[in-house]
Amino acid sequence: MPTLTNTRYESFAQARAKGARLDDAYEDAGFVLNKGHPSRLARRPEVAQRIAELRVQRNEAEDVSPHKVIATLLRMAKAGEASENASLLKEARLALLDASRLHGAMADARRLDQADIADEFGNLAKAAAGRAVE
């Protein structure tokens, strides 16, 4: 569903999809708060459908992990390599390069996380040893 033609309805739907309270979304969209009006607007079929669509898009965006991105890049590379089209072959090589870079960045992040954990553990062990001596 495309964006709603009424900009205030669209603003309301965007705010609700992001988790705003009903009254807050209604006021932020430029409406004057009146009892029952926010819930009535939220129940309008086109608004309710738009809110649901935006929430699905938001959930899909949150579900993207680096592993999924790498898998997608590798599928693209495989498809491009199977083609005889030079342009697709170039895109396949770029996808492989992107996948490799992302994999390397993930490995670096893991190493940093492990180093931080080790440092924290060392600090806790020193603090515990210092308390034991006292």
N, C-alpha and C positions, 0 to 999 in steps of 0.2 A: 504494500500500500504506500503510495507517495505521501509526502508531507501534507498535512491538512491545509486547506485553503485559508481557513480562518487562523490568522497568526496567533491569536490569543489561545485558541484551542490547541494549536501545535505546541505552544509554550507550556501550557498546562500538561499536556501529554508527556512532553520531554521531562518536566519536573517530576511527575508521578513515576515515570519509568526509572528515574534516578533514585527514587525512594523518598521523595518529599511527602510530607503530610498533606492530606487532602486540602485543608484550609490554606496552608502555606502555598501550595502549588497554585491554588485559585487566585490568591491575592498577588502572588508574584507574576501571574499571567496578565495582571492589569484589571481584574474584576474587583468589584466592591463586595466584600464578604457579606453574605446574607444566609441565614439558616436554611440548609437544605440545597442551596444552589450548587455547591461544590460536588456533592454526591450525585445530583442530577446530571451535571456535566460529565462526570466520570462514567455514568451509565449510558450516555449517548452511544449508539452503536459504533459510529465512526471514531469517536474518541477512545472508547474501550478497546477497539481493534487496534488503533494506533499505539496505545500504551502497551498492549500485549506484544505487538510487533517490535517495539523499541526494547522491551525487556528481553525478548529472544535474541535480538542483535547484541545486546549488552552481554548476555550470558555466553553467546558464542565467542565474543571477543575475549572474554575472561578465560575461556576454555583453551585458548591457544597456548601451547607450551613450546619451549624451544625444540623438544623432541619431535613434536608434530610438524613444526616448520622444517626441520631437517629432513624428515621423511617426505614431505611434500616436495622439497627442493630435489631430493634424490629421484623421486618419481618423474619430475620434470626433466631432469638430466637424462634419465633412461629413455624417455620418450623422444627427446631431441637427438640422442645418439643413434636411435633406430631410424631416424629420418635421413633422407639424402639431401635435404634442404640445408644449404650452408648457413642460413640465418638461424634455423632451429638448432643446428649443431653448435653455433656460437652461443646461443642462449643456454644450451645444455651445459656447456663448459662454465659459463657464468654462474649457473645454478649450483654446480659442483663446488665452485670457488666460494660462493656464499655459504653453502652447507659446511664446508671445511672451516671457514672463519667462525661461524656460529658455534661449531663443535669446539673449536679452540677456546673461544670466549667462555663457554660453559665449563671447560676443564680448568681454566684459570680461576673462574669464580669458585669452583669447588675447592681448589687448592687454597685460596684465600680464606674460605670458610673454615677449612680444616686447620689452617694456621691460627686463625682467631680462636677457635675452640681450644687448641693446644695451649695458646697463651693464657686464655681464661682459666683453664684447668691448672696450669702452672701457678698462676696468681692465687687461686683458691688453695692449692696445696701449700704454698709458702705461708699464707695467712693462717691456715690450720696448724702448720708446724710451729709458727710463732706463738700461737695461743697455747699449744701443748707445752712449750718450754716455760711459759709463765706459770 
